[in-house]
């Protein structure tokens, strides 16, 4: 904003966000750096689990078990991650996977686009469960975003801002 002498005044510095600590039971993660750490651990654990399953059940059976467990872990983490300002203690509604709709749209695209592209290109003879689990996860994230947008519109229409 220009001042009377023509110079711009600096904008007020935003206060640093203070995140509540991670709650371990039930798991609630709010701090973005903690979320990053959990995602790194998720990736490493998935790699180790995939390796162990390839030793125990080589072939398609091991992959099928991996994709089922991976999908369950993605849902568990998504329901445990909370957005800034979101209630920590109470459980989310069953359908809610993200704090805001945009995150759900990005994750829906991440899961849906490659799976749908592979299936429509005719590469669905292998790894059918992987495509199915990705499509289920993508639809779940899209459903979450749609419902969040509907709830946001309902809230705005019942409580208009002055």
C-alpha positions in Angstrom: 0.0 0.0 0.0 1.6 3.3 -1.0 2.2 5.8 1.8 1.8 9.6 1.3 5.4 10.0 0.3 5.0 7.4 -2.5 6.8 4.6 -0.8 5.2 1.2 -0.2 4.7 0.1 3.3 5.5 -3.4 4.2 2.5 -5.7 4.8 2.1 -6.9 8.4 4.0 -10.1 9.0 1.7 -13.0 9.5 1.9 -14.7 12.8 3.6 -18.1 12.8 1.1 -20.9 12.9 1.3 -23.0 16.1 0.3 -26.6 15.5 -1.0 -28.9 18.3 1.3 -31.8 19.0 0.8 -35.1 17.2 -1.7 -37.3 19.1 -0.7 -41.0 19.0 -3.9 -42.7 19.9 -6.0 -42.3 17.9 -3.4 -40.9 15.5 -3.9 -37.2 14.6 -1.2 -35.4 12.7 -1.5 -31.7 12.1 2.0 -30.2 11.6 3.0 -30.3 7.9 6.6 -31.5 8.7 5.2 -34.3 10.8 2.9 -35.3 7.9 5.9 -35.3 5.6 7.7 -37.6 8.0 4.8 -39.9 8.1 4.7 -40.0 4.3 8.4 -40.9 4.2 7.8 -43.6 6.7 4.8 -44.8 4.7 6.9 -45.0 1.6 9.8 -46.9 3.3 7.4 -49.3 5.1 5.7 -49.9 1.7 9.0 -50.7 0.1 10.0 -53.1 2.9 6.5 -54.7 3.0 6.6 -55.2 -0.8 10.0 -56.8 -0.5 8.9 -59.1 2.3 5.7 -60.1 0.4 7.7 -60.9 -2.7 9.8 -63.3 -0.6 6.8 -64.9 1.1 4.3 -65.0 -1.8 6.0 -64.4 -5.1 3.9 -63.4 -8.0 0.4 -62.0 -8.3 -0.7 -63.1 -4.8 2.0 -61.0 -3.1 1.1 -58.0 -5.2 -2.6 -58.4 -4.5 -2.0 -58.4 -0.7 0.3 -55.4 -1.1 -2.3 -53.4 -3.0 -5.0 -54.1 -0.4 -2.7 -53.3 2.5 -1.5 -50.2 0.8 -5.0 -48.9 0.1 -6.0 -49.5 3.7 -2.9 -47.6 4.9 -3.6 -44.6 2.5 -7.2 -44.3 3.9 -5.9 -44.6 7.5 -3.3 -41.9 7.0 -5.7 -39.6 5.1 -8.2 -39.9 8.0 -5.4 -39.2 10.6 -4.0 -36.1 8.9 -5.8 -33.0 10.0 -5.8 -29.5 8.5 -4.8 -26.4 10.4 -7.8 -25.3 12.5 -9.6 -28.6 12.0 -10.9 -30.3 15.1 -8.3 -32.8 16.4 -10.1 -34.9 18.9 -13.4 -36.0 17.3 -13.4 -38.5 14.4 -14.1 -37.3 10.9 -17.3 -38.3 9.1 -16.7 -41.6 7.4 -16.5 -40.0 3.9 -14.0 -37.2 4.8 -10.4 -37.8 3.8 -8.9 -34.3 3.4 -9.2 -31.0 5.3 -10.0 -29.0 2.2 -11.5 -29.9 -1.2 -8.4 -29.0 -3.3 -6.2 -31.6 -1.6 -8.8 -34.2 -2.4 -9.1 -33.2 -6.0 -5.3 -33.5 -6.4 -5.2 -36.9 -4.8 -8.2 -38.1 -6.8 -6.4 -37.1 -10.0 -3.2 -38.8 -8.8 -5.0 -42.1 -8.3 -7.6 -41.9 -11.1 -5.7 -40.6 -14.2 -3.0 -43.3 -14.5 -5.4 -46.1 -13.7 -8.1 -45.0 -16.2 -5.4 -44.3 -18.8 -4.0 -47.8 -18.4 -7.4 -49.5 -18.5 -8.5 -47.6 -21.5 -5.2 -48.2 -23.3 -5.9 -52.0 -22.9 -3.1 -52.7 -20.4 -5.4 -54.1 -17.9 -4.4 -57.8 -18.3 -1.8 -57.4 -15.5 -2.2 -56.0 -12.1 -6.0 -55.7 -12.2 -6.2 -55.3 -8.4 -3.7 -52.4 -8.5 -5.9 -50.5 -11.0 -9.1 -51.3 -9.1 -7.5 -50.2 -5.8 -6.3 -46.9 -7.4 -9.7 -46.3 -8.9 -11.4 -46.9 -5.5 -9.0 -44.5 -3.8 -9.4 -41.9 -6.5 -13.2 -42.1 -6.2 -13.0 -41.9 -2.4 -10.9 -38.7 -2.6 -13.2 -37.2 -5.2 -16.2 -38.0 -3.1 -14.6 -36.3 -0.1 -13.9 -33.2 -2.1 -17.5 -33.1 -3.5 -19.0 -33.4 -0.1 -16.6 -30.8 1.4 -17.6 -28.3 -1.4 -21.3 -29.0 -0.8 -20.9 -28.5 3.0 -19.0 -25.3 2.4 -21.7 -23.9 0.2 -24.4 -24.9 2.7 -22.5 -23.2 5.5 -22.0 -20.0 3.4 -25.7 -19.9 2.5 -26.9 -20.4 6.1 -24.3 -18.0 7.6 -23.6 -15.2 5.0 -20.6 -13.1 5.8 -21.4 -9.5 6.7 
